[in-house]
Amino acid sequence: MSRESIMISIIIPSYNAAGSLEKCLSSLVQQQYRNLDIILVDDGSQDQTADIAGEYASRDSRVRYFYQENQGVSAARNRGLNEALGKYVCFVDSDDWVEPDYISILVSKMTEDGLTACHISNDTVIPGGDEFKLLSKAEAQQEAFGNRGFQGFPWNKMFDINTIRRNHISFDVNVTMCEDLLFLIQYISCVQEPVVFMNCAPYHYVVSKSGTVKSRYKKQEIFNRKSLSETEGVRKCRPFILKEAQEAWKMRLVKAEVNTLRVLCANEMMHDVLTPPLMQNIRNNLISFLKYPYSARSSKVSVFLSAISPKLEFFVYKLHNR
């Protein structure tokens, strides 16, 4: 089978995405690689998402539109996986867009039971560096727990749909934070080595989405316990972690626990049953985190302050992010 004859499914979970969806879809239908199955899953939008998707589907038979009642991004991605017709699959968020050679780049090194990845547009790409580097499964898991380059997102990567289906891998609908990291770590544990990491950045991540992350640390009118699920998402990765990636996982868990304590502080819930075990694990791993060479200085400060007082850490965080 020639490379050009392989069908690639692209899954786009969408919710009230009318403001950005046209740019996203336009970048996909104009891909240099033509054999595409573009799946848009509308997760109960109440704006003009359906109209935009319908217009593209009427003009391009490769675009398929599916509507479901609002269930969250994990359910939307799972629906896309169920509907996918391609041999390989990518995910693109509806407020992002990609360069015309995005699919061509990822599929060029893709193999059965494999994984390819690229940088995103706000990452640093090494000028004149190697075209790609090869990672072991353990190295790929370590990279997934980092916050630069490879990262723990499903977008900026290409997956083998048969590997996903054969190993019953799906997005956990009960976890709303790090559900994508959990999916990726589980997938990596099942792939054939090596994982290919391309030294280019054809995926454009819309940075304004980071506001949704910062909004977690504001008091909620009606508290939703799902906003505490980051720690759970990272913990659920444990059965799939390879030995060489255990330390990276532990350090990522500490960061998740600090973030969860921030949510509790923001909502004046430090009396919550989660607080004591979160603080205990942070303190147990404090020295290891401070010595860990891949931890950012700002993260080390946050972990150190949380070990003393989560309220103090939250106060400093708010001052820094005013």
C-alpha positions as CSV (number, residue, x, y, z in Angstrom):
1,M,0.0,0.0,0.0
2,S,1.4,3.3,-1.1
3,R,1.7,6.1,1.6
4,E,-0.8,8.3,-0.4
5,S,-3.5,5.6,-0.4
6,I,-3.7,5.4,3.4
7,M,-6.8,7.1,4.7
8,I,-6.3,9.4,7.7
9,S,-9.2,10.3,10.0
10,I,-9.1,13.7,11.7
11,I,-11.4,14.1,14.7
12,I,-12.6,17.5,15.7
13,P,-14.6,17.8,18.9
14,S,-16.6,21.0,18.9
15,Y,-18.7,22.9,21.3
16,N,-20.0,26.4,20.4
17,A,-17.0,26.8,18.1
18,A,-18.6,29.0,15.5
19,G,-16.0,31.8,16.0
20,S,-13.0,29.5,15.1
21,L,-14.4,26.5,13.3
22,E,-14.2,27.9,9.7
23,K,-10.5,28.6,10.0
24,C,-9.9,25.1,11.5
25,L,-11.9,23.3,8.8
26,S,-10.4,25.4,6.0
27,S,-6.9,24.4,7.1
28,L,-7.9,20.7,7.0
29,V,-9.7,20.6,3.7
30,Q,-6.7,22.4,2.1
31,Q,-4.2,19.8,3.3
32,Q,-1.6,18.6,0.7
33,Y,-2.5,15.1,1.8
34,R,-5.9,14.5,0.2
35,N,-7.1,11.0,1.4
36,L,-8.8,12.3,4.5
37,D,-11.8,11.4,6.6
38,I,-12.7,14.7,8.5
39,I,-15.0,13.9,11.4
40,L,-16.6,16.8,13.3
41,V,-18.4,15.8,16.5
42,D,-20.7,18.6,17.7
43,D,-21.1,18.2,21.5
44,G,-24.4,20.0,21.8
45,S,-23.5,23.4,20.4
46,Q,-26.0,26.2,20.7
47,D,-24.4,28.6,18.2
48,Q,-23.8,28.3,14.4
49,T,-21.4,25.3,14.6
50,A,-23.9,23.0,12.8
51,D,-24.4,25.6,10.0
52,I,-20.6,25.9,9.4
53,A,-20.0,22.2,9.5
54,G,-23.0,21.5,7.2
55,E,-21.7,24.0,4.7
56,Y,-18.3,22.3,4.6
57,A,-19.8,18.8,4.5
58,S,-22.0,19.9,1.5
59,R,-18.9,21.1,-0.4
60,D,-16.5,18.4,0.5
61,S,-17.5,14.7,0.8
62,R,-14.5,14.1,3.1
63,V,-16.2,16.1,5.9
64,R,-18.7,14.2,8.1
65,Y,-20.8,15.9,10.8
66,F,-22.2,14.2,13.9
67,Y,-24.3,15.8,16.6
68,Q,-24.7,14.5,20.2
69,E,-26.2,16.0,23.4
70,N,-23.5,17.7,25.5
71,Q,-21.4,15.1,27.2
72,G,-17.9,16.7,27.2
73,V,-14.8,16.6,25.0
74,S,-13.9,13.0,26.0
75,A,-17.3,11.6,24.8
76,A,-17.0,13.7,21.6
77,R,-13.5,12.3,20.9
78,N,-14.7,8.7,21.7
79,R,-17.6,9.2,19.2
80,G,-15.1,10.3,16.6
81,L,-13.0,7.1,17.3
82,N,-16.1,5.0,16.8
83,E,-16.9,6.6,13.5
84,A,-13.4,6.8,12.1
85,L,-12.8,5.1,8.7
86,G,-9.1,5.8,8.4
87,K,-6.1,3.5,9.2
88,Y,-4.5,6.3,11.2
89,V,-6.2,9.1,13.2
90,C,-5.4,12.6,14.4
91,F,-7.2,15.0,16.7
92,V,-7.5,18.7,16.0
93,D,-9.2,21.1,18.4
94,S,-11.9,23.3,16.8
95,D,-10.2,26.6,17.8
96,D,-6.8,25.5,16.4
97,W,-5.5,25.3,12.8
98,V,-2.7,23.5,11.0
99,E,-0.3,24.1,8.2
100,P,-1.0,22.6,4.7
101,D,1.7,19.9,5.2
102,Y,0.6,18.9,8.7
103,I,-0.8,15.5,7.8
104,S,1.9,14.8,5.2
105,I,4.6,15.4,7.9
106,L,3.0,13.1,10.4
107,V,2.1,10.3,8.0
108,S,5.6,10.3,6.4
109,K,7.1,8.4,9.4
110,M,4.0,6.6,10.6
111,T,3.9,2.8,10.9
112,E,1.4,0.2,12.1
113,D,1.2,0.2,15.9
114,G,3.2,3.4,15.8
115,L,3.1,7.0,16.9
116,T,4.3,10.2,15.3
117,A,4.3,13.7,16.9
118,C,5.4,17.2,16.1
119,H,6.0,20.4,18.0
120,I,3.2,23.0,18.4
121,S,3.6,26.5,17.1
122,N,4.5,28.1,20.4
123,D,7.3,25.5,21.1
124,T,10.9,26.1,20.3
125,V,12.1,24.2,17.2
126,I,15.8,23.8,16.8
127,P,16.9,25.7,13.6
128,G,19.0,23.4,11.4
129,G,18.5,20.5,13.8
130,D,17.6,17.0,12.9
131,E,14.5,16.4,10.9
132,F,13.2,14.1,13.6
133,K,14.4,12.1,16.6
134,L,13.5,8.6,17.7
135,L,12.2,8.0,21.2
136,S,11.8,4.7,23.1
137,K,8.4,4.2,24.7
138,A,9.7,5.2,28.1
139,E,11.3,8.3,26.6
140,A,8.0,9.2,24.9
141,Q,6.1,8.8,28.3
142,Q,8.7,11.0,30.0
143,E,8.2,13.6,27.2
144,A,4.4,13.4,27.6
145,F,4.7,14.5,31.3
146,G,6.7,17.6,30.3
147,N,5.3,21.0,29.2
148,R,7.4,21.6,26.1
149,G,7.7,19.9,22.8
150,F,6.1,16.5,22.7
151,Q,3.6,17.2,25.6
152,G,0.6,15.2,26.8
153,F,-2.0,16.3,24.3
154,P,-3.7,14.1,21.7
155,W,-3.4,16.8,19.0
156,N,0.0,17.2,17.4
157,K,0.2,13.4,17.1
158,M,-0.9,10.6,14.8
159,F,-2.3,7.3,16.1
160,D,-3.0,3.8,14.7
161,I,-6.8,3.2,15.0
162,N,-6.3,-0.6,15.1
163,T,-4.0,-0.2,18.1
164,I,-6.6,1.9,19.8
165,R,-9.4,-0.5,19.1
166,R,-7.5,-3.7,19.8
167,N,-6.4,-2.4,23.2
168,H,-9.8,-0.8,24.1
169,I,-8.2,2.6,24.6
170,S,-10.6,5.5,25.0
171,F,-10.9,8.8,26.7
172,D,-12.1,8.6,30.3
173,V,-15.4,10.5,30.5
174,N,-15.2,10.7,34.3
175,V,-12.0,12.7,34.2
176,T,-12.1,16.3,32.9
177,M,-8.5,17.2,33.5
178,C,-5.6,15.2,32.0
179,E,-8.0,12.8,30.3
180,D,-5.9,13.4,27.2
181,L,-2.7,12.6,29.0
182,L,-4.2,9.4,30.3
183,F,-5.2,8.4,26.8
184,L,-1.7,9.1,25.4
185,I,0.2,7.3,28.2
186,Q,-2.0,4.2,27.7
187,Y,-1.5,4.3,24.0
188,I,2.3,4.7,24.2
189,S,2.4,1.6,26.4
190,C,0.9,-0.4,23.5
191,V,3.0,0.9,20.5
192,Q,6.0,-0.5,18.7
193,E,9.2,1.4,19.2
194,P,10.4,3.8,18.2
195,V,8.1,6.8,18.6
196,V,9.0,9.5,16.0
197,F,9.1,13.2,17.1
198,M,9.4,15.6,14.2
199,N,11.4,18.8,14.6
200,C,8.8,21.1,13.1
201,A,5.7,22.9,14.3
202,P,2.8,22.7,11.8
203,Y,0.1,22.6,14.5
204,H,-1.1,26.1,15.7
205,Y,-2.4,26.0,19.2
206,V,-4.6,29.0,20.0
207,V,-3.0,30.3,23.3
208,S,-6.2,32.1,24.4
209,K,-7.5,28.7,25.4
210,S,-5.2,28.8,28.4
211,G,-7.7,31.2,30.0
212,T,-9.9,28.2,30.6
213,V,-7.1,26.7,32.7
214,K,-6.6,29.8,34.8
215,S,-10.3,30.0,35.3
216,R,-10.1,26.8,37.4
217,Y,-8.4,28.9,40.1
218,K,-11.4,31.3,40.5
219,K,-14.3,30.7,42.9
220,Q,-17.1,28.9,41.3
221,E,-20.7,30.0,41.9
222,I,-21.8,26.3,42.0
223,F,-18.8,24.1,42.8
224,N,-18.2,21.2,40.4
225,R,-16.0,18.5,41.8
226,K,-14.9,17.5,38.3
227,S,-12.6,20.6,38.5
228,L,-10.6,18.5,41.1
229,S,-10.0,15.6,38.6
230,E,-6.5,16.5,37.4
231,T,-4.9,14.5,40.2
232,E,-7.2,11.6,39.4
233,G,-6.3,11.8,35.8
234,V,-2.6,11.6,36.5
235,R,-3.0,8.8,39.1
236,K,-4.9,6.7,36.6
237,C,-1.8,6.7,34.3
238,R,0.1,4.6,36.9
239,P,-0.8,1.1,35.5
240,F,0.6,2.1,32.1
241,I,3.8,3.7,33.2
242,L,7.1,2.0,32.1
243,K,9.8,1.7,34.7
244,E,12.1,4.3,33.3
245,A,9.2,6.9,33.3
246,Q,8.1,6.4,36.9
247,E,10.0,9.4,38.3
248,A,8.6,11.7,35.6
249,W,5.1,10.4,36.5
250,K,5.6,11.1,40.2
251,M,6.8,14.6,39.5
252,R,3.8,15.3,37.3
253,L,1.5,14.0,40.0
254,V,3.0,16.4,42.5
255,K,2.3,19.3,40.1
256,A,-1.3,18.0,39.7
257,E,-1.7,17.9,43.5
258,V,-0.5,21.5,43.8
259,N,-3.0,22.6,41.1
260,T,-5.8,20.7,42.9
261,L,-5.0,22.5,46.1
262,R,-5.3,25.8,44.3
263,V,-8.8,24.9,43.2
264,L,-9.7,24.1,46.8
265,C,-8.1,27.3,48.1
266,A,-10.0,29.4,45.5
267,N,-13.3,27.9,46.6
268,E,-12.4,28.2,50.3
269,M,-12.6,24.4,50.7
270,M,-9.3,23.5,52.4
271,H,-11.4,21.5,54.9
272,D,-12.1,19.0,52.0
273,V,-11.3,15.4,52.6
274,L,-8.8,15.6,49.7
275,T,-6.6,18.1,51.4
276,P,-4.6,15.9,53.9
277,P,-3.5,13.2,51.4
278,L,-2.6,15.8,48.8
279,M,-0.5,17.8,51.2
280,Q,1.1,14.6,52.5
281,N,2.2,13.4,49.1
282,I,3.6,16.8,48.2
283,R,5.7,16.8,51.4
284,N,6.8,13.2,50.8
285,N,8.1,14.1,47.4
286,L,9.3,17.7,48.0
287,I,13.1,16.9,48.0
288,S,12.8,14.7,44.9
289,F,10.9,17.5,43.1
290,L,13.4,20.1,44.0
291,K,16.2,17.9,42.8
292,Y,14.4,16.8,39.6
293,P,16.4,18.4,36.7
294,Y,13.4,18.8,34.4
295,S,11.2,20.8,36.8
296,A,10.9,24.5,36.0
297,R,12.0,26.9,38.7
298,S,8.5,28.3,39.0
299,S,7.1,24.8,39.6
300,K,9.7,24.2,42.3
301,V,8.7,27.4,44.0
302,S,5.0,26.4,43.9
303,V,5.7,22.9,45.3
304,F,7.9,24.3,48.0
305,L,5.3,26.9,49.1
306,S,2.5,24.2,48.9
307,A,4.4,22.0,51.2
308,I,4.5,24.9,53.7
309,S,1.0,26.2,53.2
310,P,-1.3,25.8,50.2
311,K,-2.9,29.1,51.1
312,L,0.4,30.8,50.9
313,E,1.2,29.2,47.5
314,F,-2.2,30.3,46.2
315,F,-1.7,33.9,47.4
316,V,1.7,34.0,45.6
317,Y,0.2,32.5,42.5
318,K,-2.5,35.2,42.4
319,L,0.0,37.9,42.8
320,H,2.1,36.5,39.9
321,N,-0.9,36.1,37.6
322,R,-2.7,39.4,38.3
